[in-house]
């Protein structure tokens, strides 16, 4: 049986205000034994001056989502926690996800994932309470740390995008499952939402900066090759079409798209020189 004392929440932060992150943490801190803030910020902030029941780990600048997750999990394992709730800074609970997850505990499930409630998308209705997933995003997941030890760390050379997808495929390749619990609802606000009128319809879509486009295309290309993932290939194509049909400043986006493909082919990974990664 999974107990509250077995669970630690790991929250990766990046240049966020103290009150904003505390507001989100308030929605789930009572369902876990402890909250760990892993601060990836590249500027000074006051997050370290925070509540006593929240641990604080400061990285040396922005070292990437995978490094932050791995450091938080290392803390969790060294303090004998069995499960890690991995949270983005902009996500919050709609209901008690942990209560839903433990209903379906099984030794072969490495990740329990929520039903994401995203403002730009219509909430999906499900016929079943759970379903096995191909992959999932990181935020709101309950990660089995014993199985994490067997699968290994999140891939740090990806730096930011595709880290979660690659981990899911690696776990599945090793025989473990990712289970989405549809009654566990997480309010999640990924990136920037923009609207463009196409014919008579206002179409909402996710927008990212050119540098984020670079990371997404580069890392998805690696995933497509390593795991022979048709889904990753389709997403790359969709991103190309978004540049064509939706994005302004197409020249810069196409430039980053080409750079991403070139670096993938030349096996160049890690963090690149950049202005900002927001969006």
C-alpha positions, 0 to 999 in steps of 0.5 A, spaced: 500 500 500 502 507 498 502 511 504 503 519 504 509 518 508 512 514 502 511 520 497 515 527 495 513 532 490 519 535 486 517 541 483 522 544 478 522 552 477 525 557 472 524 564 474 518 564 477 515 569 483 515 566 490 507 567 491 505 564 484 509 557 486 506 557 493 499 558 490 500 552 486 503 548 491 498 549 496 493 545 492 497 538 493 502 539 499 497 536 504 497 530 499 505 528 500 510 528 505 514 533 503 515 538 497 522 539 494 523 545 490 529 544 484 530 551 482 533 552 475 533 559 475 538 563 471 537 569 476 536 571 483 530 570 487 527 569 494 525 562 493 530 559 498 526 563 504 520 559 504 516 554 508 519 549 513 516 543 510 519 545 503 526 543 501 530 547 496 535 545 491 539 551 487 542 549 481 548 553 478 543 557 473 539 553 468 541 546 467 535 543 464 529 540 466 532 533 466 538 535 471 533 538 475 529 532 476 534 527 477 537 532 482 530 532 486 530 524 485 537 523 488 534 527 494 528 523 494 532 516 494 537 518 499 531 520 504 528 513 503 522 516 499 518 510 494 515 515 490 516 522 487 510 526 484 513 530 479 510 537 478 511 543 473 511 550 476 505 552 472 501 546 474 496 545 480 491 539 482 484 539 481 482 534 485 486 529 489 491 525 484 494 521 489 488 518 492 486 516 484 493 513 483 493 509 489 487 505 487 491 502 481 497 501 484 501 495 481 509 493 481 509 493 473 507 501 473 512 506 473 508 512 472 501 514 474 499 520 469 493 525 470 488 527 465 490 534 463 486 540 463 489 545 458 485 551 457 486 551 449 483 544 449 476 541 450 476 537 456 476 529 453 471 525 455 473 517 457 469 511 457 474 508 462 477 510 468 484 508 466 488 507 460 495 505 458 499 510 455 504 510 449 508 516 453 506 522 457 508 529 460 512 529 466 507 534 470 503 531 475 506 524 474 507 519 480 514 516 479 515 509 482 523 510 484 524 503 485 523 502 478 527 509 476 533 506 479 532 500 474 531 504 468 536 510 469 536 517 469 532 522 465 536 524 459 540 530 461 543 531 454 536 533 451 536 539 456 529 540 456 524 538 451 522 531 449 525 528 456 519 526 458 517 522 452 524 519 451 523 516 458 516 513 457 519 509 451 525 507 455 521 504 460 516 501 456 522 498 452 524 495 459 517 492 460 514 497 464 507 501 463 505 508 463 498 508 466 493 514 465 488 515 471 482 519 468 479 521 474 485 524 476 485 531 473 491 536 473 490 543 471 496 544 466 498 551 462 504 549 458 507 554 454 503 560 450 497 559 447 495 564 441 489 564 437 488 565 429 482 566 425 482 560 420 476 561 415 471 563 420 474 559 426 478 562 432 483 556 432 487 556 439 494 553 438 500 552 442 506 557 441 513 556 443 520 561 441 524 559 436 529 556 441 524 551 444 522 549 437 530 547 436 530 543 442 523 540 440 525 538 433 532 536 435 530 531 441 524 528 437 528 527 431 533 523 436 527 519 439 524 517 432 530 514 430 532 510 437 525 508 438 523 508 431 517 512 433 512 514 428 508 518 433 515 523 434 515 523 426 508 526 426 509 531 431 515 533 427 511 534 421 506 538 425 511 543 428 513 544 420 506 545 418 505 550 424 511 554 422 508 554 415 501 556 417 501 559 423 507 562 426 510 569 424 517 570 423 518 564 419 525 565 417 527 565 424 523 558 426 525 555 419 532 557 421 532 553 428 528 547 425 534 546 420 539 547 425 536 542 430 535 537 424 543 538 423 545 537 430 541 531 430 544 528 424 551 530 427 549 527 434 550 534 437 546 535 444 546 539 450 544 546 452 546 551 446 547 558 446 541 562 447 537 568 448 531 565 452 528 559 452 521 561 455 515 559 451 
